[in-house]
Amino acid sequence: MKTMTKTALIAAGLVASSATWAVGTDAGAIISNTATATFDDPTTGNTGTTSATAPDITVAELINVNVTADDATPVSTQPGDTDQVLTYTVTNTGNGTEAFTLDAANLAGDDLDADNITIYADTDNDGVFNPANDLPVTADIVLDADEDVTIFVVGDIPATGVTGEEADVSLTATSATPGVAGATPGTLIPGQGTNTPSGAVVGNNPTDTDTGTFVVGEILTDATVDITKAIESREDPFGGTTDIPGTVVTYLITVTAVSYTHLRAHETDS
């Protein structure tokens, strides 16, 4: 009787004799695979073992990226507002360190366009745009495998905006590796890739985009209020109208709201 047993280094991403790549295996990782055969000799009754090792495999870089708009609802603004912020997350979903080019743009088909669009990185990693700390993105961003970064797209709202109008702004991240642009998924780009001589492979998403939206909310205006105060009546202790100690003076105060959005009045005697 002869028994054959095949084993493989599952941790390296290989099962039996099939070359199955482990999800998330780092670019440049070296995968080794050994086959072992154990046999019984029916003539002598002896048991033997033999093995063979296949050539090592060096994992190529797989290029993928994901862009997600983080604002759950449109960001409410006012006409003429400056430095309004849309928030995005860019994630390197590939398996190697990769540089990505970022681009933000107004989209067609909406109501108005944001002005002076600028891309910022969340430099202080607090998730909140702070122009004193967060720096404009002026070059490609570099992300390790599975690393993400918060990106702010900042723009000004036209003074001509009216309530309900929306401005759609997209953020696109594209691999900066030469040869990726226009290549179909699965294309091997020799000489490229991180920590690997095997090159880089274009994934399903070497570029990705998502859209955030500004919306002009209910227009807020500065309140204008007219107020007058007059003596309505007076009565002195003797039933007359002479201003002497003890005279009761009644004032009439008239407040007129000329223009307002939301207004609350408070009375103060003086």
Salt bridges, closest charged atoms under 4 A:
GLU218 OE1 - HIS262 NE2 3.66
ASP243 OD1 - ARG234 NE 2.68
